[in-house]
Amino acid sequence: MRRVLEDEEYLVSILQEGKDAFATVKSMVPDLLILDLKLGDMSGQDVLKQVKGDPTTADVPVIVYTAAVLEAEEVSHLIESEPQFYTAVHLLRKPFELTALLDKVEELLDTSGHSSH
């Protein structure tokens, strides 16, 4: 995934652990966040709630991805139940085509007013 994004000239930063993810996202305020729900040390849902709950990062578009059916359903329900809170959050279920990811990245960046590259 990283290589595909970098090949499209996106600047990519990778975080391996969830516990530091929010602090890093808050300090960087990226144009877009791609979040795996399966993190080694905490739930991706918790990171998503932190990102969307903080005024500094609330407007950052997020692509959430997972292969876990139950987690996907939970996140889908969260987004539907509080659409005003979970603005610009899109769920991708694994496996997905990388072209679908790139299309969604471009769409979310365009919608949020950030440049595509």
C-alpha positions as CSV (number, residue, x, y, z in Angstrom):
1,M,0.0,0.0,0.0
2,R,2.8,2.4,0.9
3,R,4.6,1.9,-2.4
4,V,1.5,2.4,-4.4
5,L,0.8,5.7,-2.6
6,E,4.4,6.8,-3.0
7,D,4.4,5.9,-6.6
8,E,1.5,8.4,-7.0
9,E,3.7,11.0,-5.3
10,Y,1.9,11.0,-2.0
11,L,4.1,11.6,1.1
12,V,3.4,8.7,3.4
13,S,4.2,8.3,7.1
14,I,3.6,4.9,8.8
15,L,2.8,4.3,12.4
16,Q,3.0,0.8,13.8
17,E,1.4,1.2,17.2
18,G,-2.0,2.7,18.1
19,K,-0.9,4.2,21.5
20,D,1.2,6.9,19.9
21,A,-1.0,7.3,16.8
22,F,-3.3,10.0,18.0
23,A,-0.5,12.2,19.5
24,T,1.4,11.8,16.2
25,V,-1.6,12.6,14.1
26,K,-2.4,15.6,16.3
27,S,1.1,17.0,15.9
28,M,1.3,16.4,12.2
29,V,-2.4,17.1,11.2
30,P,-2.1,15.1,8.0
31,D,-4.2,15.7,4.9
32,L,-5.6,12.2,5.1
33,L,-5.4,9.3,7.6
34,I,-5.5,5.6,6.5
35,L,-6.3,3.6,9.5
36,D,-6.2,-0.2,10.0
37,L,-8.7,-1.3,12.7
38,K,-6.3,-4.1,13.8
39,L,-3.5,-2.4,15.7
40,G,-1.1,-4.3,17.8
41,D,-1.8,-2.5,21.1
42,M,-5.2,-0.9,20.8
43,S,-8.3,-0.7,18.7
44,G,-8.3,1.4,15.5
45,Q,-11.8,2.4,16.6
46,D,-10.4,4.1,19.6
47,V,-7.9,6.0,17.5
48,L,-10.7,7.0,15.1
49,K,-12.8,8.3,18.1
50,Q,-9.8,10.3,19.4
51,V,-9.1,11.8,15.9
52,K,-12.7,12.8,15.3
53,G,-13.3,14.0,18.9
54,D,-10.4,16.5,18.9
55,P,-11.0,19.9,17.3
56,T,-7.4,19.9,15.9
57,T,-7.9,16.7,13.9
58,A,-11.7,16.4,13.5
59,D,-11.7,17.6,9.9
60,V,-9.0,15.1,8.8
61,P,-10.5,12.7,6.3
62,V,-10.1,9.0,7.3
63,I,-10.1,5.8,5.4
64,V,-10.6,2.9,7.8
65,Y,-9.9,-0.6,6.5
66,T,-10.3,-4.1,8.0
67,A,-10.9,-7.7,7.1
68,A,-12.8,-8.4,10.3
69,V,-16.5,-8.5,9.5
70,L,-17.7,-7.6,13.0
71,E,-15.4,-4.6,13.3
72,A,-16.4,-3.4,9.9
73,E,-20.1,-3.6,10.9
74,E,-19.3,-1.8,14.2
75,V,-17.5,1.1,12.4
76,S,-20.2,1.2,9.7
77,H,-22.8,1.5,12.5
78,L,-20.8,4.3,14.3
79,I,-20.6,6.3,11.1
80,E,-24.3,5.9,10.4
81,S,-25.3,6.7,13.9
82,E,-23.3,9.9,14.2
83,P,-22.7,11.2,10.7
84,Q,-22.0,14.7,12.0
85,F,-19.3,13.4,14.3
86,Y,-17.7,10.9,11.8
87,T,-17.5,13.3,8.8
88,A,-15.2,12.3,6.0
89,V,-14.8,8.7,7.2
90,H,-14.9,6.0,4.6
91,L,-14.7,2.2,5.3
92,L,-12.9,-0.2,3.0
93,R,-13.2,-3.9,3.6
94,K,-10.3,-6.2,2.8
95,P,-9.5,-7.4,0.4
96,F,-9.8,-4.3,-1.7
97,E,-8.2,-3.3,-5.0
98,L,-5.5,-0.7,-4.6
99,T,-7.2,1.3,-7.4
100,A,-10.2,1.6,-5.1
101,L,-8.0,2.9,-2.4
102,L,-6.3,5.4,-4.7
103,D,-9.7,6.6,-6.0
104,K,-11.0,7.1,-2.5
105,V,-7.8,8.9,-1.4
106,E,-8.1,11.3,-4.3
107,E,-11.9,11.8,-3.7
108,L,-11.4,12.6,0.0
109,L,-8.5,14.9,-0.6
110,D,-10.5,16.8,-3.3
111,T,-13.6,17.0,-1.1
112,S,-11.5,18.3,1.9
113,G,-9.9,20.9,-0.2
114,H,-6.4,19.4,-0.1
115,S,-4.4,18.9,-3.3
116,S,-4.3,15.4,-4.8
117,H,-0.5,15.2,-4.6
